[in-house]
Amino acid sequence: MTAIVRVFSAGSLRHAFPVIIDAFTAATGIRISLSLGPAGLLRERIEAGEEFDLFASANMAHPRRLVEIGMAEQVICFARNRLCVIARADLGLTTKNFVDVLADPGVKIGTSTPGDDPGGDYAFEVFDRIETQHRGLGSALKRRAHQLVGGRNSQPAPGGTAALIRDREADLMMSYFSNARLLISETTLSLVEIPPLFAPKIEYGLALRRNASDQARLLMEFMLGKSGQTALREAGFTLP
């Protein structure tokens, strides 16, 4: 029986990976086991001894850590994303008034959880970039941010970002574009681009387990090839 290739993947790839896996299995007959979650927590599970063959992270730092400690052979940037904001439509947020709206202490800012999830790290990088232009504001935004998702202690959010905003847990949420684009038709919400000056560079890293099987190497090649890259692009990612 063909061994199963064990994939640990950032949760933001949940709309891309099933398509990639279906196409790969149809072409090769190789079966895939997919575990989705915040990349920081997945890395911790790998370091604690859980078996994996391929690790797809929403940043480069977590897979590079596995290379540093000898658990992975290499890291390749296989996709890019960008951070944007999902906000209540009646908040009136735009790219132009971005800083002014965030500076309002009455506005509830939602993020993912730094450390556990790269999405939270990227959101806090936005605040750091704001700090360089508006002294004291970036630090205040970090203190005000509600870390609502992506953490080891985060409460389940069955309705996702839209539900958190509708329930007034947040007035706006920092979000990956690949996820936010699915809410474009929601009339009560608006999708707003972050000003380029404050936008972080988001690269997704793919790490192959040290001494990985030929099947795992085939999957990595498939993801970097035309079929895998097309699936990622159709899921809202850009190519490296």
N, C-alpha and C positions, 0 to 999 in steps of 0.2 A: 504494500500500500504506500502511495506517495506521501511523504511527510507534509505536514501542514506548516506553511510559512506564517510565523507569528508577527503581526504588525501592531505596534503601539503608535497611535496617531493623535495629534492635536484635534480637539473637538471641532475646531473651525473647518476641518476638512471633511466633515460628516456628509456633505452633499457631493463631494467629489470622489471619495474613496470607494463607495459602493459601486459606482460606475466603472472605475478603474479595475476593481477586483472582478466584477462580472466579465469584463472584456478579457482580462488576463486569464482567468480560469477557463473561459470558453476557448481561448487560443492555445492554452498549454495543458489544461487538465489539472493544474496545480491548485490545491485548495489553500485558502487564506483564512486565518483567524484574526479578526480586527478588534482591538480595544481602543476606545476613544476616551479622551479626557484632557484636563489641563496638562500642558506639556511638562511643567515643572513637577507635578505630582507623578506623572508617568516616569520621568527620569528617576525620581526617588524610588519608585517601585523596581525599576531595572537595577539600580545600585543596591537595593536590598536583596536582590537575587532572583527576581522573576525573570523567566526565560523570554527572550525576544529574538527576532531575526532582523527586523527593520524598524527604525524609530523615525517618525516624521514629526518634526517639531515646528511650532510657529515662530521659532527664532533659531539662531545659529548657536547660541551659547550653550543650551542644554545638550545637544548632540556633541558639541566640541568637548564638553566635560567628560562624556563617555569615552572619547578618544584619549583624553589626557590620562584617564585612569586605566586605560588598556582594555576597555570593554567593547570598543567599536574601532573599525579600521579607518574610516574616512568620513568626512562630512561634505555633502554637496548641496548647494543652494538649488532647489528644484522648482521654486515658485516664489512669487512676491504678492503682497497684499497691500492694502492701505487702510489707515484708520480714518473713520468719519464719525459723525454724531447723528444719532436718532433722537429726535426731540418731539415734544408736544407741538403740534402745528400752531396752536394759539400762543406759543411762547415767542414766536416771531424771530427765531434764531436764523441768522444768515452767516455766510463766510465773512462778510464785511463787519458785522457787529459781534463776531464770535467772542472776543475778549471782553467786551462790555457786558454781554449777557452772562458769561461765566463769572464775572466779577461781582454780580448781584448776589449778596449773601442769602437772599430768599430763594434762589434757584437751587434745587436739589440735583447734584451731579452724581451719576452712577457710573461705576467702572467695574472691571473684573479685578481679581486679587493679585497684586504684585507679588512676585516670588513664586507663587503657586502656578500662575498662568501668565504667559507672555503678554496677553491682551492687557492685563493690568500694568505690566511694566511699560508697555508702549503708551498707555494713557498717562502714566506718571512722567514719562519722558516729554509728553506734550506740556505738562505743567512746568517741568524743568526749563523747557525752551521759552515758555511764557515768562518765567522768572528772570531770564537773561534780559528781557525787554521791559519788564514791569516789576521792579524790585519789590519783593514781599508778596506779590500776588500768587506766584506759582506755589509758594509754601502754603499759603492760605487755601488754595484749591486742593492741595493734597490733604490738608486737615479736614476739609469739608466733604471730600469725596466719600461716597457710600460704596464700599466694596461688596457688591451684591451677588456676584456670581464668580465661578472659577476657583473658589478656595476650598480648602479641606473642610472648613466649617460652614460653607455656604448652604443656605436653605434651598431646597428644590424650587425651581421656577418653571412649572409646567407650561405656562404660556409664553415663556421666553421674554425677550426685551420688551415686546409690545405690551405684555401683561404688566410688567413692572412699571411701565410708564402710565398705563391706564389706571393702575391701582395707586398711583401717586407715590410709589416707592422712590421714584426719580422723575425729574422733569426732562432730563436728557441722559442718554447713555452713550459712552464711548464704545464704538463697535467696529469690527472689521467690515470693510465694504462687501466682502463675499457673503456675509450674513445680512447686512443691512439692505442690500439690493432687493431682497425678498419681501421687504416691507414697503416698497415704493408705492404700491397701490393703496396703502392704508391712508385714508383721507385725514385721519386724526393725528397722523404723524408726519414729520418732515425729515428728509435725509440731507444733511448739510456737510459739505466738504470743510475740512480743517484748513486754515490758511497755510500755504506752503512753508512759511517761515517757521511754523510750529509743528509741522507734520513729521513724524518719525519715519525712518526707512525700515520697512518690514520685509525681512527675508526668511523663508522657510528652509530648514535644514533637514537633510535626509542622512541618517547614519546607519551603516551596515554593521551588523555584529561581527566582532573579530572571529575569523575562521568560519564565516557564514557558509551555508550550503549553496550549491549551484542554483537551487530553486529560488532562494532569496536574492541572489545576484540577478537572476532573470527578471524578478519583479522590479528590482531597482532600475534595470535597464529599460523595462517597459514603461515605468513612470517617467523616465527621462526622454523617452522616445515620442514619436508623433501621437500615438493613441493616448498615452498618459497626459501629455501636455495639452492636447485638445480637450480632454475631460476637465482638466484644471481651469483652462481658459473659459470653458462654458459654465463653470461653477463660480466665476467671478474673480478668479486670480489672474495675475499677469505673469508672463514667463521671464525667467532669469536671463 
